[in-house]
Amino acid sequence: MIDYKKLFKQLLSELNEVTDLEVITSEIGKGTAAAEFTDIENSFRMKLTKDIYEFYSQVGFVNIEWRFKKPLQLDEQEYVVDGKINILPLHDVFWGVDDLGWGNILWFDHMENATKQKMRKLRPFDFFDEEDNGCISFQRNETDVSPNLVLYSTDNGYYPLKLNIESYLKLLLQTKGISRWPFLLVKAPINENEIFMATMKTFLPLLFKNNKEYDLFMKNMNL
């Protein structure tokens, strides 16, 4: 079994070794109680996946925020470059942060029915961008949870991914959660944004151990 808590502690250690950035928040919650898994399965009448059990039994939540000390300079403007990992507690994933099941955050009553039903299935795992509702989500089905994750944000749209918890976290640990990095995985409107792409080109390589690891990562991106 993967030691997820150890991996996040290693990530924090690696962040602290990058002299060009500062860590603002670093919280790794203790594992989720067995009763919480049972309560969610009974309340929603569904079965959680093995990887959800394996991850959340070790790590209750992750809240890590950091920023580079120097901003991105582009066209005589300066832009803050930061990162965030916001893996929610299991309760919040399924019930929502306000116990409304993500109503009025990811889905709204005025939506077309088909769109609303699709959005109501989303259960954010890593809620990395609260301004744009950017998140990596589980997809809840009638009796279970899909093993593969979904990338969503209000401005960039909805993208099913061929990633489960393990494969997503492998990439997350490499990128250290630099802002909006998951959109490198897909062809999204933000990929045409000059600021976003300049940030990735200039600052993302600084988070990797070496050029070989960075080149391999970029080779697998959908750009």
Phi and psi in degrees as a GROMACS rama.xvg file:
@    title "Ramachandran Plot"
@    xaxis  label "Phi"
@    yaxis  label "Psi"
@TYPE xy
-69.0463  136.136  ILE-2
-89.8212  89.1271  ASP-3
-67.4389  -37.6437  TYR-4
-62.6065  -40.1824  LYS-5
-62.7462  -39.6257  LYS-6
-64.064  -40.8562  LEU-7
-71.676  -33.1265  PHE-8
-65.5013  -37.0494  LYS-9
-65.342  -40.1052  GLN-10
-59.1151  -45.6799  LEU-11
-61.7428  -39.4832  LEU-12
-62.346  -41.5989  SER-13
-67.9603  -38.1831  GLU-14
-61.7555  -42.0508  LEU-15
-67.8989  -17.8858  ASN-16
-84.1657  -14.5031  GLU-17
-83.9373  105.963  VAL-18
-68.2183  -18.4146  THR-19
-84.4271  -0.573318  ASP-20
-132.248  165.868  LEU-21
-128.635  137.094  GLU-22
-86.4336  126.88  VAL-23
-96.6554  -45.2314  ILE-24
-134.779  138.176  THR-25
-147.063  101.987  SER-26
-131.965  130.171  GLU-27
-127.216  111.685  ILE-28
-78.1849  150.387  GLY-29
-67.9991  160.183  LYS-30
-55.4468  154.166  GLY-31
-75.9823  139.339  THR-32
-66.9609  146.795  ALA-33
-57.626  -34.4057  ALA-34
-63.0799  -29.1281  ALA-35
-67.2691  -41.2805  GLU-36
-60.7914  -47.0296  PHE-37
-62.4573  -42.6541  THR-38
-61.6372  -43.2805  ASP-39
-67.0381  -44.0144  ILE-40
-63.2168  -39.7636  GLU-41
-71.6278  -41.0882  ASN-42
-67.2892  -38.8699  SER-43
-99.3584  -1.46224  PHE-44
51.8615  52.8791  ARG-45
-148.884  167.949  MET-46
-108.092  127.904  LYS-47
-78.2969  151.774  LEU-48
-75.327  161.375  THR-49
-60.4575  -40.1779  LYS-50
-70.9216  -27.5801  ASP-51
-65.2913  -44.5388  ILE-52
-59.4272  -47.8218  TYR-53
-63.703  -41.3623  GLU-54
-71.5364  -54.3733  PHE-55
-73.3487  -18.4773  TYR-56
-70.8646  -21.7861  SER-57
-99.3797  -37.2978  GLN-58
-129.105  120.014  VAL-59
-78.8052  -35.3816  GLY-60
-168.476  164.299  PHE-61
-137.15  128.295  VAL-62
-133.327  100.634  ASN-63
-126.691  126.983  ILE-64
-131.069  140.013  GLU-65
-150.925  166.668  TRP-66
-152.429  150.478  ARG-67
-72.6774  145.393  PHE-68
-70.7881  -30.7045  LYS-69
-108.439  138.803  LYS-70
-79.8898  166.216  PRO-71
-72.831  131.524  LEU-72
-109.853  121.463  GLN-73
-147.301  122.96  LEU-74
52.5317  45.4582  ASP-75
64.7067  17.8772  GLU-76
-117.075  155.296  GLN-77
-115.827  139.247  GLU-78
-132.753  129.348  TYR-79
-65.1829  136.66  VAL-80
-114.737  118.001  VAL-81
-140.036  -179.331  ASP-82
-146.412  154.625  GLY-83
-151.472  133.032  LYS-84
-119.756  119.891  ILE-85
-132.31  69.854  ASN-86
-79.6391  118.68  ILE-87
-78.9448  154.058  LEU-88
-59.3926  150.258  PRO-89
-57.477  -38.3648  LEU-90
-58.163  -47.6486  HIS-91
-67.6742  -33.5007  ASP-92
-54.8461  -48.161  VAL-93
-94.4305  -33.9472  PHE-94
-92.3328  -18.4484  TRP-95
90.0159  158.388  GLY-96
-68.5219  -17.7713  VAL-97
-120.09  18.3081  ASP-98
62.8159  24.9112  ASP-99
-109.884  15.2926  LEU-100
61.7705  30.3405  GLY-101
73.1324  15.3096  TRP-102
-65.1208  142.521  GLY-103
64.6626  14.7139  ASN-104
-124.548  -58.5277  ILE-105
-100.773  -29.5819  LEU-106
-134.349  154.137  TRP-107
-137.25  152.096  PHE-108
-61.9673  -28.1549  ASP-109
-79.1627  -6.3251  HIS-110
-66.5833  153.94  MET-111
-59.5194  146.563  GLU-112
-57.4517  -44.2928  ASN-113
-62.788  -42.6146  ALA-114
-66.1391  -43.032  THR-115
-61.8899  -43.3097  LYS-116
-64.5654  -38.4425  GLN-117
-64.7908  -44.1879  LYS-118
-71.041  -30.7853  MET-119
-67.2846  -17.0828  ARG-120
-79.1574  -18.8096  LYS-121
-73.585  137.804  LEU-122
-133.851  99.0191  ARG-123
-57.7162  131.664  PRO-124
-99.5207  -59.6265  PHE-125
-111.336  101.257  ASP-126
-91.7703  77.5204  PHE-127
-81.9312  -15.4468  PHE-128
-141.794  93.103  ASP-129
-70.3085  -26.907  GLU-130
-65.1256  -38.1948  GLU-131
-112.991  14.1745  ASP-132
53.3552  35.18  ASN-133
-73.8892  126.644  GLY-134
-156.163  152.692  CYS-135
-99.9711  123.114  ILE-136
-124.346  152.225  SER-137
-78.5221  159.28  PHE-138
-118.362  114.143  GLN-139
-82.0691  127.355  ARG-140
-100.9  -174.943  ASN-141
-64.3186  -39.9798  GLU-142
-123.68  -1.2008  THR-143
-157.09  -170.334  ASP-144
-121.416  132.403  VAL-145
-62.1621  139.813  SER-146
-68.2468  -29.0231  PRO-147
-90.5605  150.719  ASN-148
-93.9269  167.593  LEU-149
-126.607  136.441  VAL-150
-99.8158  131.875  LEU-151
-145.395  144.884  TYR-152
-152.911  156.525  SER-153
-58.3626  -45.0434  THR-154
-82.3536  -27.6499  ASP-155
-105.435  -16.6603  ASN-156
103.12  -163.952  GLY-157
-117.442  124.995  TYR-158
-137.361  108.323  TYR-159
-64.7965  137.876  PRO-160
-115.011  153.364  LEU-161
-96.1123  53.024  LYS-162
-133.901  138.414  LEU-163
-103.945  -171.882  ASN-164
-56.6339  -48.6638  ILE-165
-60.9332  -48.3223  GLU-166
-71.6382  -33.1192  SER-167
-66.4152  -45.7729  TYR-168
-65.113  -30.4067  LEU-169
-60.253  -43.3979  LYS-170
-71.944  -39.1513  LEU-171
-59.8414  -42.3514  LEU-172
-67.7946  -28.6306  LEU-173
-73.0979  -43.6287  GLN-174
-82.9535  -12.5014  THR-175
62.3683  16.5619  LYS-176
77.2957  25.2525  GLY-177
-55.0802  142.153  ILE-178
-50.655  122.803  SER-179
64.5889  19.9088  ARG-180
-57.0486  -30.9801  TRP-181
-57.1254  -20.7429  PRO-182
-73.6532  -6.89623  PHE-183
-69.3518  -18.5543  LEU-184
-76.6772  -17.8345  LEU-185
-135.729  169.769  VAL-186
-92.5003  99.3016  LYS-187
-123.591  160.03  ALA-188
-53.5259  -34.2811  PRO-189
-65.3097  -20.6603  ILE-190
-66.1101  -14.6766  ASN-191
-96.774  1.50373  GLU-192
-83.466  121.788  ASN-193
-62.7895  -38.7006  GLU-194
-67.0469  -45.6527  ILE-195
-60.649  -48.2649  PHE-196
-69.1824  -35.1002  MET-197
-65.8385  -37.5124  ALA-198
-62.2747  -46.8365  THR-199
-64.0555  -40.6381  MET-200
-68.9245  -38.2048  LYS-201
-88.2361  -41.5434  THR-202
-104.337  -31.8714  PHE-203
-57.5489  -42.4266  LEU-204
-59.0302  -26.5643  PRO-205
-68.4042  -15.7065  LEU-206
-92.8656  -5.7976  LEU-207
-97.748  154.429  PHE-208
-66.9854  -35.2068  LYS-209
-157.907  169.356  ASN-210
-65.3879  -33.7918  ASN-211
-62.9504  -44.1115  LYS-212
-65.0142  -40.5686  GLU-213
-65.1376  -45.3839  TYR-214
-61.6713  -39.4943  ASP-215
-66.082  -41.0556  LEU-216
-60.0145  -49.7123  PHE-217
-66.3268  -30.1355  MET-218
-62.3256  -30.4139  LYS-219
-91.7375  -0.388679  ASN-220
-80.8514  162.354  MET-221
-99.7123  44.5024  ASN-222
